Amino acid sequence: MTPVTLYRTAQQDIIDRRDKRRVQTDDPALLRLLKPFVPGHLSVRIVDVSKDGLRISTQTALEPGSLVHLRMRNSAVIAEVRHCSASPDGFLAGLQVDSVTKLHA
């Protein structure tokens, strides 16, 4: 896993002003929208993680401010959608983690 750090260049590249290190990943997860409630699950990919957040790739746009539940292999996360934007493969959403629960196998 490689830390991700982006800086502004003269060409106006993407800016990442956060002080938390990110680790790139490509892990599957199931997402459930809690607020507003939407029945069912969405299959998503976790793109990167930091101490307080996640970035996910999804085929469905997520509304900023929504509360979501993510289930991964060994943990479950409650998070708030902070932003969501279109990407070549669907959408990328930034999530701020509220709580993490370890799951037993």
NUGUMI-688385 format. One record per residue: x, y, z of N, C-alpha, C in turn. Coordinates in steps of 0.02 Angstrom, whole numbers, padded with zeros to 5 digits, always signed. Layout:
BEGIN
XYZXYZXYZ
...
This chain:
BEGIN
+00042-00059+00000+00000+00000+00000+00045+00062+00000
+00026+00110-00041+00067+00169-00050+00031+00231-00024
+00063+00273+00018+00032+00335+00039+00020+00381-00021
-00034+00418-00020-00051+00463-00075-00044+00534-00051
-00004+00574-00085+00003+00644-00069+00003+00683-00134
-00043+00729-00141-00047+00770-00201-00035+00843-00183
+00002+00878-00225+00018+00948-00213-00003+00990-00273
-00015+01053-00261-00032+01099-00316+00032+01115-00355
+00025+01114-00420+00081+01133-00463+00061+01194-00502
+00107+01219-00542+00093+01277-00584+00037+01263-00633
+00027+01200-00650-00026+01182-00698-00094+01173-00664
-00100+01193-00600-00164+01189-00563-00187+01116-00555
-00140+01071-00537-00158+01002-00525-00203+00997-00464
-00227+00937-00452-00272+00924-00395-00237+00943-00330
-00274+00972-00284-00247+00991-00219-00273+00943-00166
-00229+00924-00121-00249+00886-00062-00218+00920-00003
-00257+00960+00033-00231+00999+00089-00236+00963+00155
-00263+00903+00155-00272+00867+00218-00205+00847+00246
-00201+00844+00313-00138+00825+00346-00135+00751+00363
-00185+00713+00346-00186+00641+00360-00157+00603+00300
-00113+00554+00315-00086+00512+00262-00140+00466+00236
-00138+00452+00172-00186+00406+00141-00149+00345+00116
-00183+00289+00120-00156+00227+00095-00202+00203+00039
-00173+00192-00020-00213+00168-00076-00231+00095-00066
-00291+00078-00088-00315+00009-00084-00364-00003-00141
-00387-00063-00147-00439-00079-00196-00480-00136-00167
-00512-00123-00110-00549-00174-00074-00624-00168-00086
-00659-00224-00092-00732-00222-00101-00767-00207-00035
-00825-00178-00040-00867-00165+00019-00940-00162-00003
-00984-00171+00045-01056-00162+00033-01077-00098+00069
-01113-00055+00035-01135+00009+00063-01211+00008+00069
-01235+00030+00126-01307+00039+00137-01318+00112+00156
-01365+00144+00123-01384+00213+00140-01431+00211+00200
-01410+00244+00254-01451+00246+00315-01494+00309+00319
-01466+00366+00297-01503+00429+00301-01483+00471+00241
-01526+00480+00193-01594+00453+00190-01591+00377+00178
-01639+00342+00208-01640+00270+00203-01659+00248+00133
-01619+00203+00106-01634+00171+00041-01625+00096+00052
-01676+00056+00038-01669-00016+00048-01616-00047+00002
-01585-00100+00025-01535-00136-00015-01465-00111-00004
-01419-00142-00041-01348-00127-00036-01320-00107-00104
-01266-00069-00103-01228-00053-00163-01159-00085-00156
-01134-00115-00209-01065-00140-00209-01020-00081-00226
-00969-00069-00185-00923-00014-00196-00851-00040-00189
-00803+00002-00209-00732-00014-00200-00702+00041-00157
-00662+00022-00108-00626+00070-00067-00562+00088-00104
-00554+00152-00119-00498+00176-00159-00438+00194-00116
-00451+00229-00060-00399+00245-00012-00428+00255+00056
-00385+00250+00107-00406+00258+00176-00358+00304+00213
-00384+00339+00263-00343+00379+00308-00369+00367+00378
-00340+00399+00427-00361+00390+00496-00435+00405+00506
-00460+00457+00473-00528+00480+00484-00575+00473+00424
-00551+00443+00369-00595+00442+00311-00578+00388+00261
-00621+00385+00211-00615+00337+00156-00634+00372+00092
-00606+00349+00037-00631+00370-00028-00654+00307-00063
-00715+00309-00090-00743+00250-00122-00760+00265-00195
-00761+00212-00234-00784+00216-00303-00851+00179-00306
-00901+00211-00337-00968+00183-00340-01000+00199-00407
-01049+00160-00426-01085+00173-00488-01145+00219-00477
-01158+00236-00414-01215+00278-00396-01191+00341-00362
-01218+00399-00382-01201+00462-00349-01228+00461-00278
-01189+00486-00231-01210+00491-00161-01215+00564-00142
-01268+00580-00106-01281+00650-00086-01238+00669-00026
-01200+00724-00031-01162+00747+00028-01209+00757+00087
-01186+00736+00146-01227+00739+00206-01262+00674+00222
-01264+00628+00173-01295+00562+00185-01255+00522+00236
-01290+00482+00275-01258+00437+00322-01258+00367+00292
-01200+00334+00293-01194+00268+00261-01163+00218+00309
-01178+00154+00296-01148+00098+00331-01109+00059+00279
-01044+00048+00292-01001+00009+00247-00982-00056+00282
-00991-00111+00248-00969-00175+00276-00912-00202+00234
-00856-00213+00268-00797-00240+00236-00783-00309+00265
-00729-00340+00245-00713-00408+00266-00714-00416+00341
-00677-00374+00377-00670-00382+00450-00696-00324+00491
-00732-00277+00460-00756-00220+00497-00818-00189+00465
-00851-00149+00505-00909-00110+00481-00896-00037+00501
-00916+00009+00457-00903+00080+00467-00967+00119+00458
-00978+00166+00503-01030+00217+00494-00994+00281+00474
-01017+00313+00419-00982+00372+00394-01031+00420+00362
-01008+00483+00356-01047+00534+00322-01015+00549+00255
-01057+00554+00203-01032+00573+00137-01016+00647+00139
-00954+00665+00126-00932+00735+00127-00935+00766+00057
-00919+00726+00006-00923+00751-00063-00928+00691-00110
-00952+00704-00170-00958+00652-00221-00953+00686-00289
-00911+00657-00332-00904+00687-00398-00898+00632-00451
-00916+00649-00512-00913+00602-00568-00840+00585-00582
-00829+00522-00602-00762+00500-00622-00771+00458-00685
-00717+00440-00719-00724+00400-00780-00758+00333-00768
-00753+00306-00707-00783+00241-00693-00848+00245-00653
-00877+00303-00646-00939+00311-00607-00934+00373-00564
-00926+00363-00498-00921+00418-00451-00868+00403-00398
-00836+00455-00372-00791+00450-00316-00822+00490-00259
-00825+00459-00200-00855+00492-00142-00805+00491-00084
-00800+00547-00050-00760+00553+00011-00805+00544+00071
-00785+00499+00117-00825+00485+00176-00785+00502+00239
-00818+00535+00286-00788+00549+00352-00814+00495+00400
-00768+00457+00429-00786+00401+00472-00810+00427+00540
-00868+00401+00562-00895+00416+00628-00877+00361+00678
-00882+00297+00656-00867+00242+00700-00846+00180+00660
-00805+00138+00691-00782+00076+00661-00795+00020+00711
-00823-00035+00686-00835-00094+00727-00798-00153+00696
-00757-00187+00735-00723-00247+00711-00773-00304+00710
-00773-00343+00656-00818-00400+00650-00778-00464+00660
-00810-00513+00691-00777-00577+00702-00794-00624+00645
-00746-00662+00624-00755-00709+00567-00800-00766+00586
